[in-house]
Amino acid sequence: MKEDVKLVVFTQEIECPSCAQTRQLAEEVSSLAPKIKLEVFDLVNDIEKAKEYKIDRVPAITLSRDRTHGVRFFGMPVGYEFRPFTEDIIGLSRGVTRLSELTRSRLRNIDRPVHIQVFVTPTCPYCPSMVSLAHQLAMESEYITSDMVEIAEFPHLANRYAVMGVPKTVINETVEFVGMLPEDHFLEHVLQALKPSGAVYL
């Protein structure tokens, strides 16, 4: 690791069965390297921090290095999702992503908020690639916030977005698709979501 990475966990003692396990996972990961700086907050008791990080449900983990809080995990990043979790920490610390120069160049033209949600399960072998790609986009653009959402822990969101298969990606509430996409196609969907043309379902 090169630079410090802030790992911020939001928990809640009441009505959150996996909060304790999420905190424990974060503590174990942060103990592996002194450059991983762990902070733990309660969603209710630390409401100002929750507002700062724009967290409205738990368990939640945000990763950041400097300016951005755009890399987020809602639900425990376990199973196959542990890989993008650790890769995100290393990537943020080193200040690099695996995105092409063309993608990075096009991302610099984005000047409005983009919210990407990738719905996953811990046993889905295809989900980590989409989570990783969404998070790398957020690392490259301060306007992008990318969430991993574990559907078993947030069934109301699975119902709201009619998640019938994973990975399912929803961008700005208007563009959605199921399955894996290569980097350039994913970026096209992000740019489509910024157009005022209405919903597109692919």
Rosetta blueprint (number, residue, H / E / L):
1 M L
2 K L
3 E L
4 D L
5 V E
6 K E
7 L E
8 V E
9 V E
10 F E
11 T E
12 Q L
13 E L
14 I L
15 E L
16 C L
17 P L
18 S L
19 C H
20 A H
21 Q H
22 T H
23 R H
24 Q H
25 L H
26 A H
27 E H
28 E H
29 V H
30 S H
31 S L
32 L L
33 A L
34 P L
35 K L
36 I E
37 K E
38 L E
39 E E
40 V E
41 F E
42 D E
43 L L
44 V L
45 N L
46 D L
47 I H
48 E H
49 K H
50 A H
51 K H
52 E H
53 Y H
54 K L
55 I L
56 D L
57 R L
58 V L
59 P L
60 A E
61 I E
62 T E
63 L E
64 S E
65 R L
66 D L
67 R L
68 T L
69 H L
70 G L
71 V E
72 R E
73 F E
74 F E
75 G L
76 M L
77 P L
78 V L
79 G H
80 Y H
81 E H
82 F H
83 R H
84 P H
85 F H
86 T H
87 E H
88 D H
89 I H
90 I H
91 G H
92 L H
93 S H
94 R H
95 G L
96 V L
97 T L
98 R L
99 L L
100 S L
101 E H
102 L H
103 T H
104 R H
105 S H
106 R H
107 L H
108 R L
109 N L
110 I L
111 D L
112 R L
113 P L
114 V E
115 H E
116 I E
117 Q E
118 V E
119 F E
120 V E
121 T L
122 P L
123 T L
124 C L
125 P L
126 Y L
127 C H
128 P H
129 S H
130 M H
131 V H
132 S H
133 L H
134 A H
135 H H
136 Q H
137 L H
138 A H
139 M H
140 E H
141 S L
142 E L
143 Y L
144 I E
145 T E
146 S E
147 D E
148 M E
149 V E
150 E E
151 I L
152 A L
153 E L
154 F L
155 P H
156 H H
157 L H
158 A H
159 N H
160 R H
161 Y L
162 A L
163 V L
164 M L
165 G L
166 V L
167 P L
168 K E
169 T E
170 V E
171 I E
172 N L
173 E L
174 T L
175 V E
176 E E
177 F E
178 V E
179 G L
180 M L
181 L L
182 P L
183 E H
184 D H
185 H H
186 F H
187 L H
188 E H
189 H H
190 V H
191 L H
192 Q H
193 A H
194 L L
195 K L
196 P L
197 S L
198 G L
199 A L
200 V E
201 Y E
202 L L
